[in-house]
């Protein structure tokens, strides 16, 4: 088992008598069904359905003080607090950015339990392992309890990328991507059976009409990794943008229809002069480029 403290992650706490209903009415996951010891992957959206912030929510046990803890991109902590406070109105909740005192530890490639901090299974994919929100100075102790070997965050990033799981800010832009484009619908980040939340009408319409034209797609490449932000091209046409990459695997935000047309015409894809090849992950349920051709 391996464990890494993720310096790019922070923690926001939402607590108070009205916290559960407050979050339930705002985010894409069902907070009414969340129980201590479990976690939900979700996002806060604009009214137009674009992702403001995506995060994993875990609930603390009542004996530990209760409250909901949001495992979020560290740079989004303060803006997320401000946005949630804007929605607070008369709700009996307190929203705090605790990123200066709490960090996030990820552990994968094994099983174990840790007593340190608030731990939870990553709700996106079992292969992503466990996570824990805890004071950073306790990370080594938690890793020892798990029987895990401490490694640097780069190894976790390579693991995430190999699994094809997008990360905000690297594989899609906050404020400019819909949940479907970030594969949140594939990774348990959207509950299509729950009631209303901010941006819900747009997201539901995309789901029922199948109108997600772009998605973050896993790719493989040989040699030097294409730079993040590089245009993905087919011939002289741009069909997407390269995201994060490591050890021959990466993610790219691709226009699926354009990529499918290019592949049907026998055209290859490239980013910054490096050939890339889409690779369908086991968790993907959407129509993948080239599948129709492969079935003929």
Buried (B, 14 or more C-beta within 10 A) or exposed (E): BBBBBBEBBBBBBBBBEBBBBBBBBBBBBBBEEBEBEEBBBBBBBBEEBBBBBBBBBBBBEEEEEBBBBBBBBBBBBEBBBEBBEEBBEEBEBEBBBBBEEBBBBBBBEBEBEBEBBBBBBBBBBEBBBBBBBBBEEBBBBBBBBBBBBBBEBEBBBBBBBBBBBBBBBBBBBBEEBBBBBBBBBBBBBBBEEBEEBBBBEBBBEBBEEEEBBBBBBBBBBEEEBBEBEBBBBBEEEEBBBBBBBBBBBBBBBBBBEBBBBBBEEEBEBBBBEBBBEBBBBEBBEBEBBBEEEEEE
